[in-house]
Amino acid sequence: MVRSIEKVFTFFIVIILILLILDLVGGFIAGSVPEAANRVGEILHNTWYGFENIVHYHPYH
């Protein structure tokens, strides 16, 4: 009986700690996502541009 109460108590403590961490780091993550998405887009664009220059792929010519 005591063991199950200890497990439930531990579960709620872990949930509270996770919520606190998300609250502290959430703003940083929310602010970083658009910048990271832009950088990934730039990397993909530059990769495609490099591929076109290597293969000389120009579908509209």
C-alpha positions in Angstrom: 0.0 0.0 0.0 2.8 2.4 0.9 4.7 1.5 -2.2 1.7 2.4 -4.5 1.3 5.8 -2.7 5.0 6.4 -3.2 4.7 5.7 -6.9 1.7 8.0 -7.3 3.5 10.8 -5.3 6.6 10.4 -7.5 4.5 10.5 -10.7 2.9 13.8 -9.7 6.3 15.3 -8.6 7.8 14.3 -12.0 4.8 15.8 -13.9 5.1 19.1 -11.9 8.9 19.3 -12.6 8.3 18.7 -16.4 5.7 21.4 -16.4 8.1 23.8 -14.7 10.9 23.0 -17.1 8.6 23.5 -20.1 7.5 26.8 -18.7 11.1 28.0 -18.2 12.3 26.8 -21.6 9.1 27.2 -23.6 9.7 30.8 -24.6 13.2 30.0 -25.8 12.0 27.1 -27.9 9.1 29.1 -29.3 11.5 31.9 -30.3 14.0 29.5 -31.8 11.7 27.5 -34.1 11.1 30.1 -36.8 14.8 30.9 -37.0 15.7 27.2 -37.2 13.0 26.7 -39.9 14.5 29.6 -42.0 18.0 28.2 -41.7 16.8 24.7 -42.8 15.0 26.3 -45.7 18.2 28.2 -46.7 20.3 25.0 -46.4 17.8 23.1 -48.6 17.7 25.9 -51.2 21.5 26.1 -51.4 21.7 22.3 -51.7 19.2 22.3 -54.6 21.0 25.3 -56.2 24.4 23.4 -55.9 22.8 20.3 -57.3 21.5 22.2 -60.3 24.9 23.7 -60.9 26.6 20.3 -60.7 24.2 18.4 -62.9 23.3 21.4 -65.1 19.6 20.7 -64.5 17.4 23.5 -65.9 13.9 22.1 -66.7 12.6 25.4 -68.2 15.3 25.8 -70.9 
